[in-house]
């Protein structure tokens, strides 16, 4: 009993003691967090409607990895890593406040991290249901607040932050979703333009539809504690211009808004000077993303910035986007860092240099598909530009190091030949000629491309002394262009259009592979709610402080429209004729905007059921656009596939007058729909009637009047009288010709099957065989047409 009393006493006081301990622990943690200085680096705050008054708030945030004050601080030995769930703490605990008296602490699932740069990124997604769609006519205000920013900033170091988003469910289905990475670098040389475009959420899966205007936020637009003014920065539409030459070198905190959402990012201003001293490069040079295969660059004379390139995708079909980074400094290692990605997008990295170890020349369009399957990627430009003849395209295959995939050395030197003497000289020098005439079909000289393999120093781009001091061991990229020069590329001697009268000069440009490069492929299967534009951004960084400005691409996802019936398919409610003895082929086809989608057909209903009607596949997929590197579908808007079936029926000798109503259903179920919770197969239905013509028979090969007469229990003389156009009744009939096996009779008042058969000397069996929709004893309506096969000897009516 004494033991039990002790037990009860212990249980009664434990909650209060635990509460006191918990408060003390939180105070100690908060105190520790404050002494550990700031940990917040940047974030984007966005929301989307789920249903009714329920929203999903998505927070992408970046934090100092070595911070010791995380609420679940089990990461002190290694820091938060991929997949970890981190409860964020701080001098002022970070909170998401929904503006209606409800709030929640912030837990982050880690998606990226860096040991050297001491940061990790993560995503937080929480749902909240409001009582009303807005706050008495005004938007609800969702806010993300806390303290403190990291130490060492040029502005706002160790201060608190506040990001907000407005929610009015009567006016919007979501806020913008800024795609800019949470940190990037700009050089001190001039103005750098970066896209801060955000796309509006309409469902909790990912961004959708048009761009929203952006703005750089001033102190007056922020709360007092969130003094994030970054001077010499301004917004123009969806682009922010940062004047690096007017800013001090170091880290700056930049806040901006886009379509009702707010974001905060770190901008590092880095020096761009490069000094050559005793053959060594002093100073850190920023990596480049110009090796990205789809990159366009603004024309000379304008502020340089990567232009947004559009990729195309279809709902339920994978799309792959490649990014590439190179670093000119031999001692550095390049890497790619991404901004917020749409849900479901996954990436895979390919480390190490991607040198070219093989080149092919395509002179015929049908070669392209095989080259893609063999792992080659197309080189921009047409070697026959302006010369007529065939389109001539270069294709290259890359290695994952300095040894080709087949064990051969990578390519280190290139050359062009326009004469047989040059060919002999290049062969003697160890060059290999690439099959194919670069002047294919255009006349002029026979121009060939040659390459030589090796492992030592090779092609060097035109550039400053610092560039020339770097040893480039392999060919990194190649271009065909009528331009005399391309920045960062050298040019081969010789004109690809040599000897073609009136044709412009076309040149082969090449660049050397830097000692370090990185590639990453992002693969995404869009869901129906992803229709519209989604922006993905990345930047290239080295293992020091240098980084390239962000590069963004727009992925346009075509809406999941149902297939449409193509021309030639019977119209709704129409009647299609069929003939006894002949196979009827009724074309059933749809056009689908998604060329990769699998369209299936089935007979949804048939009245009455008939085993003779069958669907037979007759698919004819249209050519589709494929990614030049991976072969994945890019799905240009013009791409579509025509897929169809044939409804076949061979009516038998006794099926004249039979009618069958058929409803065909086309279903465009995607092979990848399982990853989308909102995916539903699009279905379309088309109904029509197939009717067998009465009194008409299609002759088979070698048949005579006597053969047909035997089928219908009559004589050839009777059939001859029904078909006066037959000139030689004793001979064979023309195959697939139509002959009459009776004549049409219109029912008059008082007629019955018995009276009609008696009048024409026929039998009830003959009448029902010639009219499959008529049954013995059935009443006949006045004016109805039936087929009769008369017997002039037995009947009482004249033909």
Secondary structure, 3 states (H helix, E strand, C coil): CHHHHHHHHHHHHHHHHHHHHHHHHHHHHHHHHHHCCCCEEEEEEEEEEEECCEEEEEEEEEEECCCCCCCCCCCCCCCCCCCCEEECCCCEEEEEECCCCCEEECEEEEEEEECCCCEEEEEEEEEEECCCCCECCECEEEEEEEECECCCCCCCCCCCEEEEEEECCCCCCECCCECCCCEEEEECCCEEEEECCEEEECCCCCEEEEECCEEECCHHHCCCCCCCCCCCEEEECCEEEEEHHHCCCEEEEEEEEECCEEEEEEEEEECCCCEEECCEEECCCCCECCCCCCCEECCCCCCCCEECEEEEEECCCEEEEEEEEEECCCCCCCEEEECCCCCCCEEEEECCCCCEEEEEEECCCCHHHHHHHCCCEECCCCCCCCCCCCCCEEEEEECCCCECCCCCECEEEEEEECCHHHHHHHHHCCCEECCCCCCCCCCCCCCEEEEEECCCCCCCCCCCHHHHCCCCCCEEEEEEECCCCCCCCEECCCCCCCCCCCCCCCEEEEEECCCEEEEEEEEEECCHHHCEEEEEEEEEECCCCCECCCEEEEEEEECCCCCEECCCCCCCCCEEEEEECCEEEEEEEEEECCCCCCCEEEEEEEECCCCCCEEEECCECCCCCECCCCCCECCCCCCCEEEEEEEEEECCCCCCCCEEEEEEEEECCCCCHHHCCCCCCCEEEEEEEEEEEEEEEECCCCCCHHHHHHHCCCCHHHHHHHCCCCCCCCCCCCCCCEEECCEEEECCCCCCHHHHHHHCCCCHHHHHHHCCCCCCCCCCCCCCEEEECCCCCCCCCCC
